[in-house]
Amino acid sequence: MEIKDFKHSIQLRVRSFEVDSQGIVHNAVYLQYFETGRIEYRRNFGIHLRPDGVFSDGMKVVVARNEIDYFIPSYLDELLDVHTKISWIKNSSFCFEQLIIKNLNKQTICQCSGILVNLNSKTNTPEKIDSKFINEVKNFEKELILKT
């Protein structure tokens, strides 16, 4: 993954309660950073997450898989950039790819690939992804793989 391939990013600052006894950001905290990037990616399209966990466009998504590679640590008060993109969409699932880099020197801290599944909000069973979502992502990303 390269920064140039990402059209969406947000900036976060490492807070005191996110570092562990070694003084570095705890590995589990990166999952929260990635989730924040995913939520803000959708907000970029004018979609917000409602208190009931369903997005304002009616999509209810859950994480089915996260795969993270860690390269270097980050520390208290550092500014981090979370880069996010959707790389592919299937019938009821899609893949977010993400990078977290240090804002100061552009070193890659970690990268993530996460598969999310769209659920029916009443039955909690996988549901076909709406074409509106697909078109929004295609228009934004320009490079997207539609899988069958």
DSSP file (Angstrom, degrees, kcal/mol; ACC not computed):
  #  RESIDUE AA STRUCTURE BP1 BP2  ACC     N-H-->O    O-->H-N    N-H-->O    O-->H-N    TCO  KAPPA ALPHA  PHI   PSI    X-CA   Y-CA   Z-CA
    1    1 A M              0   0    0      0, 0.0     2,-0.4     0, 0.0     3,-0.0   0.000 360.0 360.0 360.0 137.7    0.0    0.0    0.0
    2    2 A E    >   -     0   0    0      1,-0.1     3,-2.0    97,-0.0     4,-0.2  -0.960 360.0-125.7-126.0 145.0    1.2    3.5   -0.9
    3    3 A I  G >  S+     0   0    0     -2,-0.4     3,-2.1     1,-0.3    -1,-0.1   0.850 107.4  65.4 -54.5 -38.2    0.0    6.8    0.4
    4    4 A K  G 3  S+     0   0    0      1,-0.3    -1,-0.3    -3,-0.0     0, 0.0   0.699  92.8  63.1 -61.3 -18.9   -0.6    8.1   -3.1
    5    5 A D  G <  S+     0   0    0     -3,-2.0     2,-0.5     2,-0.0    -1,-0.3   0.457  89.2  85.4 -84.7  -1.1   -3.3    5.4   -3.6
    6    6 A F    <   +     0   0    0     -3,-2.1    79,-0.1    -4,-0.2     3,-0.0  -0.874  46.2 179.5-109.9 132.0   -5.5    6.9   -0.9
    7    7 A K  S    S+     0   0    0     -2,-0.5     2,-0.4    77,-0.4    -1,-0.1   0.506  70.2  59.7-102.2  -8.7   -8.0    9.8   -1.5
    8    8 A H  E     +A   84   0A   0     76,-0.7    76,-2.2     2,-0.0     2,-0.3  -0.972  58.1 155.4-125.9 134.8   -9.3   10.0    2.1
    9    9 A S  E     -A   83   0A   0     -2,-0.4     2,-0.3    74,-0.2    74,-0.2  -0.992  17.6-165.7-152.1 155.1   -7.4   10.7    5.3
   10   10 A I  E     -A   82   0A   0     72,-1.8    72,-2.8    -2,-0.3     2,-0.4  -0.902  20.2-127.1-131.7 163.2   -8.0   12.0    8.8
   11   11 A Q  E     -A   81   0A   0     -2,-0.3     2,-0.3    70,-0.2    70,-0.2  -0.943  24.4-179.9-117.1 136.4   -5.6   13.1   11.5
   12   12 A L  E     -A   80   0A   0     68,-2.8    68,-3.6    -2,-0.4     2,-0.4  -0.935  19.1-140.1-128.6 152.8   -5.5   11.9   15.1
   13   13 A R  E     -A   79   0A   0     -2,-0.3     2,-0.3    66,-0.2    66,-0.2  -0.959  28.6-114.1-113.3 133.6   -3.3   12.8   18.0
   14   14 A V        -     0   0    0     64,-2.4    63,-1.8    -2,-0.4     2,-0.2  -0.484  35.6-150.0 -66.6 126.7   -2.1   10.0   20.4
   15   15 A R    >   -     0   0    0     -2,-0.3     3,-1.9    61,-0.2     4,-0.4  -0.608  23.0-107.8-100.8 161.0   -3.7   10.5   23.8
   16   16 A S  G >  S+     0   0    0      1,-0.3     3,-1.1    -2,-0.2    60,-0.1   0.828 115.6  54.0 -58.9 -36.9   -2.3    9.6   27.2
   17   17 A F  G 3  S+     0   0    0      1,-0.2    -1,-0.3     8,-0.0    -3,-0.0   0.476  98.5  66.3 -80.7   1.4   -4.6    6.7   27.8
   18   18 A E  G <  S+     0   0    0     -3,-1.9     8,-2.3     2,-0.1     2,-0.3   0.526  85.6  83.5 -96.7  -7.7   -3.7    5.0   24.5
   19   19 A V  B <  S-G   25   0B   0     -3,-1.1     6,-0.3    -4,-0.4     2,-0.1  -0.701  70.2-139.8 -97.2 151.4   -0.1    4.3   25.4
   20   20 A D    >   -     0   0    0      4,-2.9     3,-2.2    -2,-0.3    -1,-0.1  -0.204  41.2 -77.3 -96.8-170.2    0.9    1.2   27.4
   21   21 A S  T 3  S+     0   0    0      1,-0.3    -2,-0.0     2,-0.1    -1,-0.0   0.654 129.6  59.0 -66.4 -14.8    3.4    0.7   30.2
   22   22 A Q  T 3  S-     0   0    0      2,-0.2    -1,-0.3     0, 0.0     3,-0.1   0.464 117.4-112.6 -89.7  -3.5    6.2    0.8   27.6
   23   23 A G  S <  S+     0   0    0     -3,-2.2    53,-0.6     1,-0.3     2,-0.3   0.590  81.3 110.4  84.2  10.9    5.2    4.3   26.5
   24   24 A I  B    S-H   75   0C   0     51,-0.2    -4,-2.9     1,-0.0    -1,-0.3  -0.801  81.8 -84.9-115.6 160.1    4.0    3.3   23.0
   25   25 A V  B     -G   19   0B   0     49,-2.5    -6,-0.3    -2,-0.3    49,-0.2  -0.438  52.5-113.6 -61.9 128.3    0.5    3.1   21.5
   26   26 A H    >>  -     0   0    0     -8,-2.3     3,-1.5    -2,-0.2     4,-0.7  -0.386  21.0-121.4 -65.2 140.3   -1.0   -0.3   22.5
   27   27 A N  T >4 S+     0   0    0      1,-0.3     3,-0.8     2,-0.2     4,-0.4   0.811 110.2  57.8 -56.7 -33.2   -1.5   -2.5   19.5
   28   28 A A  T >> S+     0   0    0      1,-0.2     3,-0.9     2,-0.2     4,-0.7   0.759  93.3  68.6 -69.6 -23.8   -5.3   -2.8   20.1
   29   29 A V  H X> S+     0   0    0     -3,-1.5     4,-1.9     1,-0.2     3,-0.6   0.818  86.6  67.5 -65.0 -30.3   -5.7    1.0   19.9
   30   30 A Y  H <X S+     0   0    0     -3,-0.8     4,-2.8    -4,-0.7    -1,-0.2   0.826  91.5  61.3 -61.4 -30.2   -4.9    0.9   16.2
   31   31 A L  H <> S+     0   0    0     -3,-0.9     4,-2.2    -4,-0.4    -1,-0.3   0.897 105.0  48.3 -61.1 -38.8   -8.2   -1.0   15.7
   32   32 A Q  H <X S+     0   0    0     -4,-0.7     4,-2.4    -3,-0.6    -2,-0.2   0.897 110.3  51.0 -67.1 -40.5  -10.0    2.1   17.1
   33   33 A Y  H  X S+     0   0    0     -4,-1.9     4,-2.1     2,-0.2    -2,-0.2   0.925 111.2  48.2 -61.8 -44.1   -8.0    4.4   14.8
   34   34 A F  H  X S+     0   0    0     -4,-2.8     4,-2.1     1,-0.2    -2,-0.2   0.911 110.9  50.6 -63.4 -42.1   -8.9    2.2   11.8
   35   35 A E  H  X S+     0   0    0     -4,-2.2     4,-2.5     2,-0.2    -1,-0.2   0.899 108.1  52.8 -63.1 -40.3  -12.6    2.3   12.8
   36   36 A T  H  X S+     0   0    0     -4,-2.4     4,-2.5     1,-0.2    -1,-0.2   0.915 108.7  50.8 -60.5 -42.5  -12.5    6.0   13.1
   37   37 A G  H  X S+     0   0    0     -4,-2.1     4,-1.8     1,-0.2    -2,-0.2   0.891 110.0  49.9 -60.8 -40.5  -11.1    6.3    9.6
   38   38 A R  H  X S+     0   0    0     -4,-2.1     4,-1.7     2,-0.2    -2,-0.2   0.916 111.5  47.6 -65.5 -43.9  -13.8    4.0    8.3
   39   39 A I  H  X S+     0   0    0     -4,-2.5     4,-2.0     1,-0.2    -2,-0.2   0.919 113.4  47.8 -63.3 -43.9  -16.6    6.1    9.9
   40   40 A E  H  X S+     0   0    0     -4,-2.5     4,-1.6     1,-0.2    -1,-0.2   0.812 104.9  60.5 -69.5 -29.4  -15.1    9.3    8.7
   41   41 A Y  H  < S+     0   0    0     -4,-1.8     4,-0.4    -5,-0.2    -1,-0.2   0.937 108.7  43.4 -59.4 -47.0  -14.8    7.8    5.2
   42   42 A R  H ><>S+     0   0    0     -4,-1.7     5,-1.7     1,-0.2     3,-1.7   0.877 108.4  58.1 -67.0 -37.6  -18.5    7.4    5.1
   43   43 A R  H ><5S+     0   0    0     -4,-2.0     3,-2.3     1,-0.3    -1,-0.2   0.824  93.0  69.4 -60.7 -30.8  -19.1   10.8    6.6
   44   44 A N  T 3<5S+     0   0    0     -4,-1.6    -1,-0.3     1,-0.3    -2,-0.2   0.768  99.2  49.3 -56.2 -27.3  -17.2   12.1    3.6
   45   45 A F  T < 5S-     0   0    0     -3,-1.7    -1,-0.3    -4,-0.4    -2,-0.2   0.280 128.3 -99.4 -94.9   8.2  -20.3   11.1    1.5
   46   46 A G  T < 5S+     0   0    0     -3,-2.3     2,-0.4     1,-0.3    -3,-0.2   0.648  84.1 131.6  82.9  15.1  -22.6   12.9    3.9
   47   47 A I      < -     0   0    0     -5,-1.7     2,-0.3    -6,-0.1    -1,-0.3  -0.863  35.5-169.8-103.7 131.4  -23.5    9.6    5.7
   48   48 A H        -     0   0    0     -2,-0.4     8,-2.6    -3,-0.1     2,-0.6  -0.846  26.1-111.4-120.0 160.3  -23.4    9.5    9.5
   49   49 A L  B     -I   55   0D   0     -2,-0.3     6,-0.2     6,-0.2   -10,-0.0  -0.782  32.8-143.0 -89.8 122.8  -23.6    6.7   12.1
   50   50 A R    >   -     0   0    0      4,-2.4     3,-2.1    -2,-0.6    -1,-0.0  -0.375  27.5-103.9 -80.2 163.0  -26.8    6.8   14.1
   51   51 A P  T 3  S+     0   0    0      0, 0.0    -1,-0.1     0, 0.0     4,-0.1   0.749 119.8  62.6 -59.3 -23.3  -26.9    5.9   17.8
   52   52 A D  T 3  S-     0   0    0      2,-0.2     3,-0.1     1,-0.0    -2,-0.0   0.416 119.4-108.1 -84.3   4.2  -28.5    2.5   16.9
   53   53 A G  S <  S+     0   0    0     -3,-2.1     2,-0.4     1,-0.3     8,-0.4   0.514  84.1 117.2  85.6   4.2  -25.4    1.5   14.9
   54   54 A V        -     0   0    0      6,-0.1    -4,-2.4     2,-0.0    -1,-0.3  -0.866  67.2-117.6-105.2 139.4  -27.0    1.9   11.5
   55   55 A F  B >   -I   49   0D   0      4,-3.1     3,-2.5    -2,-0.4    -6,-0.2  -0.357  28.5-108.7 -71.8 157.3  -25.7    4.4    9.0
   56   56 A S  T 3  S+     0   0    0     -8,-2.6    -1,-0.1     1,-0.3    -7,-0.1   0.666 119.5  59.5 -63.4 -16.6  -28.1    7.2    7.9
   57   57 A D  T 3  S-     0   0    0     -9,-0.2    -1,-0.3     2,-0.1     3,-0.1   0.375 123.7-103.4 -90.8   5.3  -28.4    5.6    4.5
   58   58 A G  S <  S+     0   0    0     -3,-2.5     2,-0.2     1,-0.3    63,-0.2   0.301  76.2 138.0  94.9  -8.7  -29.7    2.4    6.1
   59   59 A M        -     0   0    0     -5,-0.1    -4,-3.1    61,-0.1     2,-0.5  -0.519  33.3-168.0 -74.5 135.8  -26.6    0.3    5.9
   60   60 A K  E     +B  119   0A   0     59,-0.6    59,-3.8    -2,-0.2     2,-0.4  -0.974  15.8 179.9-120.7 113.1  -25.7   -1.8    8.9
   61   61 A V  E     -B  118   0A   0     -2,-0.5     2,-0.3    -8,-0.4    57,-0.2  -0.887  11.9-170.5-120.2 147.7  -22.1   -3.1    8.6
   62   62 A V  E     -B  117   0A   0     55,-2.0    55,-2.6    -2,-0.4     2,-0.4  -0.958  31.5-106.7-131.1 151.2  -20.0   -5.3   10.8
   63   63 A V  E     +B  116   0A   0     -2,-0.3    53,-0.2    53,-0.2     3,-0.1  -0.647  32.4 174.9 -78.4 127.1  -16.4   -6.2   10.7
   64   64 A A  E     +     0   0A   0     51,-3.3     2,-0.3    -2,-0.4    52,-0.2   0.667  68.8   6.0-101.2 -25.3  -15.8   -9.8    9.6
   65   65 A R  E     -B  115   0A   0     50,-1.5    50,-2.2     2,-0.0     2,-0.4  -0.967  53.4-171.6-160.1 139.8  -12.0   -9.7    9.4
   66   66 A N  E     -B  114   0A   0     -2,-0.3     2,-0.4    48,-0.2    48,-0.2  -0.999   5.2-173.7-130.0 135.3   -9.1   -7.4   10.3
   67   67 A E  E     -B  113   0A   0     46,-2.0    46,-2.0    -2,-0.4     2,-0.4  -0.983  11.1-175.0-129.6 120.6   -5.6   -8.1    9.3
   68   68 A I  E     -B  112   0A   0     -2,-0.4     2,-0.5    44,-0.2    44,-0.2  -0.941  15.3-164.1-123.2 135.5   -2.9   -5.7   10.6
   69   69 A D  E     -B  111   0A   0     42,-2.5    42,-2.1    -2,-0.4     2,-0.4  -0.982  14.5-154.5-114.3 126.8    0.8   -5.5   10.0
   70   70 A Y  E     +B  110   0A   0     -2,-0.5    40,-0.2    40,-0.2    39,-0.1  -0.838  21.7 165.2-103.3 137.2    2.8   -3.4   12.4
   71   71 A F        +     0   0    0     38,-3.5    39,-0.2     1,-0.5    38,-0.2   0.765  63.0   1.2-116.5 -50.6    6.1   -1.8   11.4
   72   72 A I  S    S-     0   0    0     37,-1.2    -1,-0.5    36,-0.1     2,-0.1  -0.953  73.8-106.9-139.5 157.6    7.1    0.9   13.9
   73   73 A P        -     0   0    0      0, 0.0     2,-0.3     0, 0.0   -47,-0.1  -0.374  22.3-146.1 -81.1 163.1    5.7    2.2   17.2
   74   74 A S        -     0   0    0    -49,-0.2   -49,-2.5    -2,-0.1     2,-0.2  -0.909  16.5-148.3-124.1 159.7    4.0    5.6   17.8
   75   75 A Y  B >   -H   24   0C   0     -2,-0.3     3,-2.0   -51,-0.2   -61,-0.3  -0.743  31.7 -60.1-129.1 167.5    4.2    7.6   21.0
   76   76 A L  T 3  S+     0   0    0    -53,-0.6   -61,-0.2     1,-0.3    -1,-0.1  -0.140 116.2   7.7 -47.8 133.7    2.2   10.0   23.2
   77   77 A D  T 3  S+     0   0    0    -63,-1.8    -1,-0.3     1,-0.2     2,-0.1   0.406  89.6 141.1  74.1   1.7    1.2   13.3   21.5
   78   78 A E    <   -     0   0    0     -3,-2.0   -64,-2.4   -65,-0.1     2,-0.5  -0.464  52.9-124.3 -71.0 146.3    2.3   12.3   18.0
   79   79 A L  E     -A   13   0A   0    -66,-0.2    24,-2.6    -2,-0.1    25,-0.5  -0.812  30.9-167.4 -89.5 129.3    0.1   13.3   15.1
   80   80 A L  E     -AC  12 102A   0    -68,-3.6   -68,-2.8    -2,-0.5     2,-0.5  -0.924  14.2-145.3-119.7 142.8   -1.0   10.3   13.0
   81   81 A D  E     -AC  11 101A   0     20,-2.7    20,-2.4    -2,-0.4     2,-0.7  -0.937   9.7-157.5-107.1 126.5   -2.6   10.3    9.6
   82   82 A V  E     -AC  10 100A   0    -72,-2.8   -72,-1.8    -2,-0.5     2,-0.4  -0.915   9.3-163.0-105.1 113.5   -5.1    7.5    8.9
   83   83 A H  E     -AC   9  99A   0     16,-3.0    16,-1.8    -2,-0.7     2,-0.4  -0.819  11.2-174.7-100.0 135.2   -5.5    6.8    5.2
   84   84 A T  E     +AC   8  98A   0    -76,-2.2   -76,-0.7    -2,-0.4   -77,-0.4  -0.982  12.5 158.1-136.9 139.0   -8.6    4.9    4.1
   85   85 A K  E     - C   0  97A   0     12,-2.0    12,-2.8    -2,-0.4     2,-0.6  -0.985  36.4-125.3-150.2 158.6  -10.0    3.4    0.9
   86   86 A I  E     - C   0  96A   0     -2,-0.3    10,-0.2    10,-0.2     3,-0.1  -0.945  25.8-179.8-102.6 123.2  -12.4    0.8   -0.3
   87   87 A S  E     +     0   0A   0      8,-2.2    58,-2.0    -2,-0.6     2,-0.3   0.762  61.0   8.3 -98.5 -29.1  -10.6   -1.6   -2.7
   88   88 A W  E     -dC 145  95A   0      7,-0.8     7,-2.4    56,-0.2     2,-0.4  -0.997  53.9-157.5-151.6 156.8  -13.3   -4.1   -3.6
   89   89 A I  E     -dC 146  94A   0     56,-2.2    58,-2.7    -2,-0.3     5,-0.2  -1.000  11.9-179.4-134.4 133.1  -17.0   -4.7   -3.2
   90   90 A K        -     0   0    0      3,-3.6    39,-0.2    -2,-0.4    58,-0.1  -0.334  53.4 -70.3-109.6-162.8  -18.8   -8.0   -3.5
   91   91 A N  S    S-     0   0    0      1,-0.2    38,-3.1    -2,-0.1    57,-0.0   0.937 124.8  -4.5 -59.4 -52.1  -22.5   -8.8   -3.2
   92   92 A S  S    S+     0   0    0     36,-0.3    26,-3.3    34,-0.0     2,-0.3   0.317 127.0  60.4-127.4   5.5  -22.8   -8.2    0.6
   93   93 A S  E     - E   0 117A   0     24,-0.2    -3,-3.6    33,-0.1     2,-0.3  -0.898  52.0-175.5-133.9 162.6  -19.2   -7.4    1.6
   94   94 A F  E     -CE  89 116A   0     22,-2.1    22,-2.7    -2,-0.3     2,-0.5  -0.975  21.2-121.0-153.5 164.0  -16.5   -5.0    0.9
   95   95 A C  E     -CE  88 115A   0     -7,-2.4    -8,-2.2    -2,-0.3    -7,-0.8  -0.937  12.4-161.5-119.6 123.8  -12.8   -4.3    1.8
   96   96 A F  E     -CE  86 114A   0     18,-2.9    18,-3.0    -2,-0.5     2,-0.4  -0.848   8.4-163.6 -92.5 134.0  -11.3   -1.3    3.5
   97   97 A E  E     -CE  85 113A   0    -12,-2.8   -12,-2.0    -2,-0.5     2,-0.3  -0.964  16.4-179.8-113.8 140.1   -7.6   -0.9    3.1
   98   98 A Q  E     -CE  84 112A   0     14,-2.7    14,-2.6    -2,-0.4     2,-0.4  -0.984  19.9-164.5-144.4 150.1   -5.9    1.5    5.5
   99   99 A L  E     -CE  83 111A   0    -16,-1.8   -16,-3.0    -2,-0.3     2,-0.5  -0.977   7.5-157.3-127.5 143.6   -2.5    3.0    6.4
  100  100 A I  E     +CE  82 110A   0     10,-2.5     9,-2.9    -2,-0.4    10,-1.4  -0.993  23.1 175.1-119.0 124.2   -1.5    4.8    9.6
  101  101 A I  E     -CE  81 108A   0    -20,-2.4   -20,-2.7    -2,-0.5     2,-0.4  -0.882  37.5-102.6-125.8 157.4    1.5    7.1    9.1
  102  102 A K  E  >  -C   80   0A   0      5,-2.6     4,-1.9    -2,-0.3   -22,-0.2  -0.665  25.9-146.0 -76.4 129.0    3.4    9.5   11.2
  103  103 A N  T  4 S+     0   0    0    -24,-2.6    -1,-0.2    -2,-0.4   -23,-0.1   0.873  92.6  54.9 -63.2 -37.9    2.4   13.0   10.2
  104  104 A L  T  4 S+     0   0    0    -25,-0.5    -1,-0.2     1,-0.2   -24,-0.1   0.926 128.9   8.2 -66.1 -49.2    5.9   14.5   10.9
  105  105 A N  T  4 S-     0   0    0      2,-0.1    -1,-0.2     0, 0.0    -2,-0.2   0.359  92.6-121.3-121.0   4.9    8.1   12.2    8.8
  106  106 A K     <  +     0   0    0     -4,-1.9     2,-0.3     1,-0.2    -3,-0.1   0.716  54.3 157.3  62.8  24.3    5.6   10.1    6.8
  107  107 A Q        -     0   0    0     -5,-0.2    -5,-2.6     1,-0.1     2,-0.5  -0.616  46.0-117.2 -77.6 138.6    6.8    6.8    8.2
  108  108 A T  E     - E   0 101A   0     -2,-0.3    -7,-0.3    -7,-0.2   -36,-0.1  -0.664  30.4-179.1 -79.4 123.4    4.3    3.9    8.0
  109  109 A I  E     -     0   0A   0     -9,-2.9   -38,-3.5    -2,-0.5   -37,-1.2   0.897  63.8 -26.5 -85.7 -49.4    3.3    2.7   11.4
  110  110 A C  E     -BE  70 100A   0    -10,-1.4   -10,-2.5   -40,-0.2    -1,-0.4  -0.982  51.7-143.2-159.7 165.0    0.9    0.0   10.4
  111  111 A Q  E     -BE  69  99A   0    -42,-2.1   -42,-2.5    -2,-0.3     2,-0.4  -0.973  15.4-163.5-136.3 153.1   -1.4   -1.1    7.6
  112  112 A C  E     -BE  68  98A   0    -14,-2.6   -14,-2.7    -2,-0.3     2,-0.4  -0.978  15.2-163.0-138.9 146.2   -4.8   -2.9    7.8
  113  113 A S  E     -BE  67  97A   0    -46,-2.0   -46,-2.0    -2,-0.4     2,-0.4  -0.994  22.0-176.7-124.9 122.9   -7.1   -4.8    5.5
  114  114 A G  E     -BE  66  96A   0    -18,-3.0   -18,-2.9    -2,-0.4     2,-0.5  -0.978  16.4-152.8-127.9 130.7  -10.6   -5.1    6.9
  115  115 A I  E     -BE  65  95A   0    -50,-2.2   -51,-3.3    -2,-0.4   -50,-1.5  -0.883  16.3-169.6-101.7 126.9  -13.6   -7.0    5.4
  116  116 A L  E     -BE  63  94A   0    -22,-2.7   -22,-2.1    -2,-0.5     2,-0.4  -0.877   9.0-148.0-115.7 148.3  -17.0   -5.6    6.4
  117  117 A V  E     -BE  62  93A   0    -55,-2.6   -55,-2.0    -2,-0.3     2,-0.5  -0.954  13.1-132.4-119.2 133.9  -20.4   -7.3    5.8
  118  118 A N  E     -B   61   0A   0    -26,-3.3     9,-2.7    -2,-0.4     2,-0.3  -0.723  30.0-163.2 -83.3 127.5  -23.6   -5.4    5.1
  119  119 A L  E     -BF  60 126A   0    -59,-3.8   -59,-0.6    -2,-0.5     2,-0.4  -0.825  27.3-108.5-114.0 150.7  -26.5   -6.8    7.3
  120  120 A N     >  -     0   0    0      5,-2.9     4,-2.4    -2,-0.3     5,-0.2  -0.640  32.6-136.0 -68.0 128.9  -30.2   -6.6    7.2
  121  121 A S  T  4 S+     0   0    0     -2,-0.4    -1,-0.1   -63,-0.2   -62,-0.0   0.684  98.7  40.2 -69.6 -16.7  -31.0   -4.3   10.1
  122  122 A K  T  4 S+     0   0    0      3,-0.1    -1,-0.2     1,-0.0    -2,-0.0   0.836 127.4  27.4 -96.1 -40.1  -33.9   -6.5   11.3
  123  123 A T  T  4 S-     0   0    0      2,-0.2    -2,-0.2     3,-0.0    -1,-0.0   0.593  89.2-136.0-100.2 -12.3  -32.6  -10.0   10.8
  124  124 A N     <  +     0   0    0     -4,-2.4    -3,-0.1     1,-0.2     3,-0.0   0.812  61.6 130.2  56.9  32.4  -28.8   -9.4   11.1
  125  125 A T  S    S-     0   0    0     -5,-0.2    -5,-2.9     1,-0.1    -1,-0.2  -0.846  71.1 -80.4-110.9 152.4  -28.2  -11.6    8.1
  126  126 A P  B     -F  119   0A   0      0, 0.0     2,-0.4     0, 0.0    -7,-0.3  -0.183  51.5-168.4 -53.8 140.3  -26.0  -10.6    5.1
  127  127 A E        -     0   0    0     -9,-2.7    -9,-0.2   -35,-0.3     3,-0.1  -0.981  28.9 -93.7-135.4 143.7  -27.8   -8.3    2.7
  128  128 A K        -     0   0    0     -2,-0.4     2,-0.3     1,-0.1   -36,-0.3  -0.241  45.6-111.5 -55.5 138.2  -27.0   -7.2   -0.9
  129  129 A I        -     0   0    0    -38,-3.1    -1,-0.1   -39,-0.2   -36,-0.1  -0.582  35.2-111.2 -76.0 133.2  -25.2   -3.9   -1.0
  130  130 A D     >  -     0   0    0     -2,-0.3     4,-1.7     1,-0.1     3,-0.4  -0.316  15.9-126.8 -65.3 143.7  -27.2   -1.1   -2.5
  131  131 A S  H  > S+     0   0    0      1,-0.2     4,-2.8     2,-0.2     5,-0.2   0.778 107.2  65.2 -64.3 -26.9  -26.1    0.3   -5.9
  132  132 A K  H  > S+     0   0    0      2,-0.2     4,-2.3     1,-0.2    -1,-0.2   0.931 104.2  45.3 -60.7 -45.2  -26.1    3.8   -4.5
  133  133 A F  H  > S+     0   0    0     -3,-0.4     4,-2.4     2,-0.2     5,-0.2   0.931 113.0  50.6 -62.0 -46.9  -23.2    2.9   -2.1
  134  134 A I  H  X S+     0   0    0     -4,-1.7     4,-2.7     1,-0.2    -2,-0.2   0.924 112.0  46.8 -58.4 -46.3  -21.4    1.1   -4.9
  135  135 A N  H  X S+     0   0    0     -4,-2.8     4,-2.6     2,-0.2    -1,-0.2   0.884 110.2  52.7 -66.4 -39.3  -21.7    4.1   -7.2
  136  136 A E  H  X S+     0   0    0     -4,-2.3     4,-1.8    -5,-0.2    -1,-0.2   0.936 113.6  43.5 -59.7 -46.2  -20.6    6.6   -4.5
  137  137 A V  H  X S+     0   0    0     -4,-2.4     4,-3.3     2,-0.2     5,-0.4   0.920 113.3  51.2 -67.4 -43.8  -17.5    4.5   -3.9
  138  138 A K  H  X S+     0   0    0     -4,-2.7     4,-2.0    -5,-0.2    -2,-0.2   0.918 111.7  47.5 -59.4 -44.0  -16.8    4.0   -7.6
  139  139 A N  H  < S+     0   0    0     -4,-2.6    -1,-0.2    -5,-0.2    -2,-0.2   0.848 118.3  41.6 -66.7 -34.2  -17.0    7.7   -8.3
  140  140 A F  H  < S+     0   0    0     -4,-1.8    -2,-0.2    -5,-0.2    -1,-0.2   0.939 122.3  35.9 -78.0 -49.9  -14.8    8.6   -5.3
  141  141 A E  H  < S-     0   0    0     -4,-3.3     2,-1.2    -5,-0.2    -3,-0.2   0.815  77.4-163.1 -77.8 -31.5  -12.1    5.9   -5.7
  142  142 A K  S  < S+     0   0    0     -4,-2.0     2,-0.6    -5,-0.4    -1,-0.1  -0.013  77.7  65.7  68.9 -32.7  -12.0    5.7   -9.5
  143  143 A E        +     0   0    0     -2,-1.2     2,-0.3     2,-0.0    -4,-0.0  -0.931  67.8 144.5-120.9 106.8  -10.2    2.4   -9.1
  144  144 A L        -     0   0    0     -2,-0.6     2,-0.6     2,-0.0   -56,-0.2  -0.999  40.0-138.5-144.4 139.3  -12.4   -0.2   -7.6
  145  145 A I  E     -d   88   0A   0    -58,-2.0   -56,-2.2    -2,-0.3     2,-0.7  -0.883  11.4-156.4-100.5 124.2  -12.8   -4.0   -8.1
  146  146 A L  E     -d   89   0A   0     -2,-0.6     2,-0.3   -58,-0.2   -56,-0.2  -0.903  17.4-163.8 -98.2 116.8  -16.3   -5.3   -8.2
  147  147 A K              0   0    0    -58,-2.7   -56,-0.0    -2,-0.7   -59,-0.0  -0.718 360.0 360.0-101.6 150.5  -16.2   -9.0   -7.3
  148  148 A T              0   0    0     -2,-0.3    -1,-0.1   -58,-0.1   -58,-0.1   0.379 360.0 360.0-107.8 360.0  -18.9  -11.6   -7.9
